[in-house]
């Protein structure tokens, strides 16, 4: 979803310019609902990454009824290969994202509060609520709508949406969904379930837990909660991967420096660096860690279309206009939810 309600025709014009454990003990320690021993690197082998850049994501109105803090995809940080955009959104009544297309990227919606309905041109539909995840690979083409759920006593929907570039040879893959409720997403407890730290493993691995989400290309996405001041955790990150954090609440400390909410924190990516050491400088500190394997390929983006060349973008426009190669329903499909609450 893109928050500005820009006609596709206008977008076109703009863009074309270890010790062994017994089996029973191992089962206990790897169960997502109980304490699991850290499988992270031993302390003597931990080399933490450095902060190379920080940017405050300013809250701005966008679209109809939405406010957005754009962490990635703005002037401060345009792109971080393979990441194209991260929006922290808040939707008031009247806001919404009616029918719009995508090609060439994955869009990942992680709800923090409230609920959003979705519906698409290949038959998927549903509702995701607090703590739920939708991981959509647009691939060769899809048209969908995302509309907030409002009602008496219901909170305004708030969440994060991440756009991830797809490898050039996978951009024309068939669209696919991975949708998990909060109960289906693994939780890691580095110091036990009563301890001060919790990591929600949206994708990737953490402290012996692994998400069932499989992305085309490497991507780890972790929601880290440090409940008490002084709580700390070391999170492994694959060497050489692009990594950034987005702070949600509390005060986070990295290498002795403190960071308040709504900051994008870009980390170094030296081959000898094994992860990131985090510490809470206040109670109820929360941040997401997002890491991905760089694709090292050109990015040519036209709104919701992301390809590797101008020619591929032009072909995407023709496909959309001529209703082919993934956009067969571009003129005929209309969602049932696209005008709800508007």
N, C-alpha and C positions, 0 to 999 in steps of 0.2 A: 504494500500500500504506500502511496505517496500522499502526503497530507494536503498539498495544494490541489484544488479541483481544477486542473488545467485540461482543456479539450485536447484530445489526441492530435488533432490537426495543428494546434499551436505548438505542441511538443515537437512534432515533426519539423516545423519551420525552424524552431529554436535550435534543435539538435543538429540539423543538417548543416547548419552553419558550424643370606638365608639358612636357619636351622629347621629340620623337618617337623611338621606338626601331625598329630594323630588326625585321622579322618573326621572323627566327631568334633574335635576342637576346631579344625579348619572350617567345618560347616557353620559352627557358631560364630566364628570370627568374620566370616564373609557374608553373613546374613544382613540384609539392608536395614533391618529393624533393630539390630542390637549393636553393641560395641564391636568395631572392627579394628584390629591392630593396623597401624600404619604400614603400608607397603612402600611408602616413599623412600627416597634414598636415605641411607644412614647419615647422621649429622656431619660426620667428617667428610662426606662426599658432596654435601650441599653447597652449591655456589649460586647465590642469589643474583637475579638480574638488577639492573640499575634503571632509574627513571630517566628517560631521555627527553620527555616533553610532557607538559600538562596544559590542558585547556579547560576553562569553565564553559559548560554547555548552558547558554543563556536561554531562558524560557521565552518563547515568542509565539504569538498567535499564528495559526496557519490553517488554511481551509476554512470550513464552516463549523465553528464551535470547538475546534481542537486547539490545544496548546502543546508545543513540542519543545523538548530540549534535544537538539541534533548533535549527538556526540561525534559521530563520524559522518562525513558527507557535507560538511559546511566549509566555509573559507578557512577556519582554523585548522582542520584536518580533513582534507578532501577525500582521500582514500588511504587505506592501509592494507595492502595486498595480503590476503584476498578479500578484505572487507570493503564494502561499498558504502554502507550506511548503518548507523545505529540511531534510532529514534526512541526517546523516552516520552511517551505520549499520554495525554490526559484528555478524555472525551466527555464533553458536556452534552446535554440534550440538544438535538439538532445536528450534531456532528455525524460523520459517517463517510464511508469509502465505497460508493456504489460501483457498478460494473467497470472494470478496467483490466487491461491485458498485462502479461509479463512474458519475457523470453530471456533465457541465457543466465539466470541467477537462481539462487535459493532465497526464500524469505522465511525468517524464523520469528514467530510471535510467542513471547513468554509473558503471561499475564501476572501482574502483581496484585491487582484488585479489580473487582467487577468482572463483567463478562462481555464477550464479543461473539456474534454469529458470523458464520462464513458459508459461502455457497459458490460453486464454480461450474464451468462449462463442461466438465467431464463427469459430473454427477456426485461430487463430494459435497457434503454439507454437515453442519453441526454447530455446537457452541462450546467455547472454551472459557473456563472461569479461573479464579485465583489459583496460581501455582501450576496451571495447565500449560501445555506446549503444543504448538503446531509448527512442524518443519516441512515446508512445501518446496519441492524442487520444480520450478516452472519449466525447465528444459526447453523443448522446442516451441512451446506456447500454451498458454492457458488464459482464460478470462475468469475473473472472480470478483466477488463483493465481500466486504467486511463491514459489518454494522454493529454498533454498540447496543447493549441491552440496557434499557433504562426503565425505571418503574419506582413506585413508592417504596421508600426504605432501601433501595438498591444503591450501592456506591457507583459513582462515575467510573467507567473503565479506565484503568491505568496499566501500562505495560511497557515492554521493550520490543521493538522490532528491528531485527538485524537482517541486512542484505549481504549475501556472500556470492562472490563471483564463482562461476563454474569453469572447470578446465575447458579449453577450446574444443577438445575432441568429445566433450560431454554436453555441449550446449544444446544439441538437438536431440537429447535423450527424451524419452517419454516422461510427461509430468508424473510426480509421485508425492504422496503424503506420508508423514509419520506424525501421529497425533497421540500424545500421552497425557493422561490425567496426572494430577500431582501425586496420587498414590502409586502411579507406575514409574515415577522418576526416582532413581536410587538416591539415598542420602548417606553420606559418610560422616562418621563421628570420630575424628582423630583421637579424642580423649574420652570416648564413651558417650552414650546418649545423655548422660547427666552432666557432661563436660561443657566447657564454655564455647566450643566451636562446632559448627555444622556446615557441611558443604553439600549443596544440592547439585547432583551430577547430571546436568541437562544433556550434555554430550561429552565424550571423552572418559577420563579415568581420574579417580582421586581416592587415595588411602584405601585401596583394596576394592573399591566399588567401580563399576563400569556401566555407562548408559547403554541402553539398547539402540539408541539412535545411531544410524550410519549415514554419514554425509559423503557426497561424491567429492573426494579430496579431504585432507585432514582438517578437523575443526574440533576444538574443545571449548565448552561453554559451561562455566561453573558459577553458581550463586553461593557466595561465602558469607556466613553469618557468624560474627564474633560477639557473643552475648554480653561479655563483661570487659570492662576496662582492663588492659593488660593481657587479655587472651591473645595467643599467637598461633600461627600455623605456617608450615612450609608446604607449598604446592608445587609438585613436579610439573614441568612443561617441556615438551619435546625440543631438543636443541635446534636452534636456527629458525624456529617458528616466530611469525609476527604475533606479538602479544600486547593487549591493552586491557586496562581496567576502567570500569565506570562506577563511581562511588554513589551509593544510594542513600545511606544514612550514617549517623555517627561521625567519628573522626578516625581515619585510617592512617597508620604510621608505616612508612617504608624507608628503610635505611636511615632512621632517625628523623625523617621529615614527615610532617603531618598534612593530611589532605581532607578537606571538607566535602560534603555531598555535591554531586552533579559535576564532578571533574572527570575528564578523560585523561588517563595516565598511560602514556606509551612507554613500553619497556625495551631495554636493549635486547639483542639477539645474538650474543657471542656463542661460539660453539661449545665453550667450556662451562657455560651457565646452565645449571640444571633445573632452575625453577625460580620461585619468588617467595620471600619471607614477608609475611604480613603480621601486623600487630594492631590491636585496638587501642586507640588513645582515649576512647570513651565507651560507655556501655552502648549496646545495640548498634554496633557498627556493621554495615552491610555493603558489599561490593560484588560486582560480577567480574570474573576473569574470562576473557575471550582470546583464544589463541588459534592460529591457523597456519597451515603450510603454504608459503608463498607460491603463487602460480607463475610469476615472472613472465607475464604475457601482456600484450597491449590491451587497454580497456577503452572501448568506444561506447559511450552510454548516451541513450536518448530516452530520458524519462524511465519508463519501466522496461526498456529493451537494453540489454547489455551484451555486446558482442566484442570481437577483437579487431574489426576493421570497419571503415566507412562503408565499404561495399556490402558487408554483412548486415549492417544497419539498414541500408537501402533495400536489400532483399527482404528484410524483416517487415519493412513498411509495405512492400508490394504483397508479401504473403498475407498481411493483415487486411489490406484493402481487397485482395482477390480471394480471400477466404480459403487459404490452403496452408499445408505444412504446419498444422497445429492450430490454425485459426479458422477452421472450417465453419465455426459458428459465430464468427465475429459480427455478423449482421443480424443473425436470427436469434441468438441466445439472450435471454433477459432473466436476471435473477428475480426470485420472489421477495428477497429481502432488501433490494437496492434502494427502495424508497421508504422503508420503514422509519417512522419517527421524523420524517422530513416534511 
